[in-house]
Amino acid sequence: MKKLLFVSVCVALLGLMTTSCSKGCKCKIKTDVTGMAPVFEDENMSSKDCKDMQKQLNDEAGMDMYRCN
């Protein structure tokens, strides 16, 4: 019973963390696993504009190098 409660709490916390961090746009190099050095960051950007920024950065680099979310 304790394991089920622990797993439920972990899933709930993970859900809260992902929804709170999904606002805005942060672009980073795909190999930057820590995400500590974003190339571009905007707190008020829409999802569509964020995808456009990813396309623009990758076009400038000439390869699929950046990921924005």
N, C-alpha and C positions, 0 to 999 in steps of 0.2 A: 504494500500500500504506500509506503514511504517513497519507493522508487517511482511509482506512478505520479505521485504529487510533485516530486522533484523534477521529473521530465516535463510535466505540465507547466510548472513555473518557468523552467528554462525556455520552453517554446514560447510562452507568453512574453517573456523578456526579450527574446530574439525578435519577435514580431514588433514590439514597441521600438526597439532600436532601429530596425530597418525602415519603419515608417517615419521616424523622426529624422533620419539621415537622407531621405529621398527627395528633399526639397532642394531646388537650385541645380547647379551643374558644376561638376568637378571633372576636369580632364587630366589624365596622367598617362605616362608611358606604360604600355602593357607589362613590361618587365619590372616595374616598380611595385613589388608585391606589398610593401608597407603602406603605400599611398601617402607618404610623408612629404613628397615634393610634387604637388600638382603643377601642371604646366599652365592651366587656365582654371579659374574659379569664379563663379557668379552665383549669388544666393537667390536671385530673383528670376532666373532664366527658365523658360518653359521647357517641357520635355522635347518638343519639336525643335526648338532653337538649339537645344543641347545636342541633339543628333546632327543638326546642320553644322554645328561647331566641330564635332568629331570628324565629319566628312571634310570640312575645310582644312583642319589640321593634318589629316591623312593625305589630302591632295597636295598640300604644301611640302610634306615630307617625301612624297612620291611612293609611299608604301603604307600598309596597314599597321601603324605603329602606336596610335593613341586610342584610348578608350575613355569615353565620357559617360557619366551617369549622374 
